[in-house]
Each structure stands twice: as C-alpha cells, then as structure tokens.
Amino acid sequence: MAPFTANLQAGDAWEPYEPGEKAPASGIYRCEHCNQEATVIRGHELPPRGHHVHSSPLSIRWRLVVKRNE
C-alpha cells in the first residue's frame, strides 16, 4: 500500500482546523485561503497563526488534503 493517499474518508478534508490545533492525521494540510501547505504528523500542532500572513483579513484555517496511511 502506498504511504499516502489522496482518497480521503468523509470528514477528513472537509473539516477545517484552527492554527495550533493538534492534527488528527499525518499528512499535508493546506490553508483554505491562500493554499500554503504544511506537512504535519498526527498529534503534533498545526502551524500557528504567525506561520504566515494573508494580504486580506481572512484567518488561517487548515484542511487535510493528502493523508498518510497509518
């Protein structure tokens, strides 16, 4: 089995996560407003609010886009 999958289960990619929240799964998370990506290990914190800055007042929200098969 490949270590990563783009075929996410219901709830994996649709749920946005806040900066600093613990990642529910290992994988690649994408900021829903600017598309910046970060790789995070399950149980580790998602990048904090100061990780990057938007040119607009939109807040940073992370979505899982590629999940590691565990």
Sequence and secondary structure as in RCSB ss.txt:
>XXXX:A:sequence
MAPFTANLQAGDAWEPYEPGEKAPASGIYRCEHCNQEATVIRGHELPPRGHHVHSSPLSIRWRLVVKRNE
>XXXX:A:secstr
  SEES   TTTTTS B TT B SSSEEEEETTT  EEEE TTSB   GGG   SSS    EEEEEEE  
